[in-house]
Amino acid sequence: MKKTILILSAIASIFLGACNNHQAESTQTETPTKDSVTTNFKSPKAAITVDEALALSKEGALIIDVREPNEIAELAYDVQEVKNIPLGELESRLAEIPKDKQVIVVCKKGGRSSQAYELLKEKGFENIANMEGGISAWSEKGLPTLADGEKKACCENPNSKDCNPDGTCKKAAEKKK
């Protein structure tokens, strides 16, 4: 009987010790707070929506637009941190892309940015995400853009009937309502 109790106690000790170690490990791998410094940052998702990309850009994420300069001259993302590195130049300009910051790759519809995402993953980048739909989905959603180097006019006046409360432009279907 004493042997059985001793064995059960030993098993219980091992089990509790394993649980505590697991809990300590999961505490160490939790997502860091915004103010903490991290050396093994990884994007939570590989593909993100335009809304998620806008939210991340407002938090300081860098948007890498892999379209050609002439495409950007026509219609560009109007966000704080955006950098143009055409897909054909990406591999030779990797040093310009920070490894310690959230990076979102974008293009016109999502094809080139998918290729850019794969290239960056291959080169060891872990803090990257691909925005689905590109500038087409972004502008269709009425998110901030620059046309020919200037802000689109529809939401310069926040009281305009063409604007949503957050300052984005209403879609054509919403304007008719």
Protein Blocks (a to p, Z undefined) as FASTA:
>chain_A
ZZmmmmmmmmmmmmmmmmmmmmmmmmmmpccdfkbccfkbccfbfbdcfklmmmmmmnop
acddfbdfklmmmpccddfbdcdddfklmmmmmmmpcfkbccddddfkommmmmmmmmmm
mnopakbccdehijmlmmmnopacdeehiacfklmpmkbmkbcfkopacdfklmmZZ
